[in-house]
Amino acid sequence: MKYLIRAVALIFALTVLLASLAIAQQTQPRKVPRMTSDDVVKTRSAPSASEIPPVEITPALSTPQVKVTPPPVDLEGAKSPDEKAWRVRIAQARQDVEETQRAAEKAEVRTTDISNDLNTQGQTSQQRNATARELDKAGQEVIELRKQAAAAKAVLNDLLAEGAAKGYSEGEGIKPVTKTGKPNEEYYKQKYQELLQAVADAQRRIKLYEDRIRALNELITSPSQDRFTTSQFEQDRRDAKQSLADAEKALTKAQEDIEKLMDEARQAGVAPGVFR
């Protein structure tokens, strides 16, 4: 709860800062560049374009938008009806955690996109005020979504604790071969979609933490901050830098895992069409 309160306070401070900076920049004669997809870290070690089919791109995030269908809950091997019910509940809880966290991250990135709209030259005061109100609304949305993500995480932790206490397991999940020993195309399809989602998540988080670090830099150098608040922001910046490094590693790993999955599929004799 302490972490959540601190995160909510930070998000609110960043939202206010983005709005104030953007409005202040309106008074400057120089043109302020808008954030583009070039601000997103360059991807590296990516599979070749011939191997990965094109996916839909949302301009605001410049990351692939992937719809992953969760695999059926593995009920095989469950020792009791209660364990089967628990597996269903924990699978849903994991999905809820991923979806609420993803929604909160997208909303936070959107606050930066809206603040960039405030920098557009030639706007009337009415237009700027409308955009500022939209930015405030987006900031409140981030706070609410962060609360939902924290609540979903708490539900998952409770279910994990219940499973550990009762000796439950979540099952092995979908396997690369069928019961007859043939390659399971559904396995490769599912894993490929999951890895595409991992790439999209990592790219979004890289942008999110880069944006957050920029905003924290402004807060830290602001002469109006007291020493205690500045030290808190410096810790938040260190945390953001570590999260950025983790996201960059996750991106590299997901891209490498796609290559490994494709190599594994080729060796197993799986048709290339599985990855389209």
Buried (B, 14 or more C-beta within 10 A) or exposed (E): EEEBEBBBEBBBBBBBBBBBBBBEBBEEEEEBEEBEEEBBBEBEEBBEEEEBEEEEEEEBBBBBEBEBEEBEBBEEEBEEEEBBEBBEBBBBBBBBBBEBBBBBBBBBBBBBBBBBBBBBEEBEEEEBEEBBEBBBEBBBBBBBBBBBBBBBBBBBEEBBEBBEEEEBEBBEEBEBEEEEEEBBBBBBBBBBBBBBBBBBBBBBBBBBBBBBBBBBEBBBEEEEBEEEBBEBBEEBBEBBBEBBEBBBEBBBBBBBBBBEBBEBBEEBEBEEEBBE
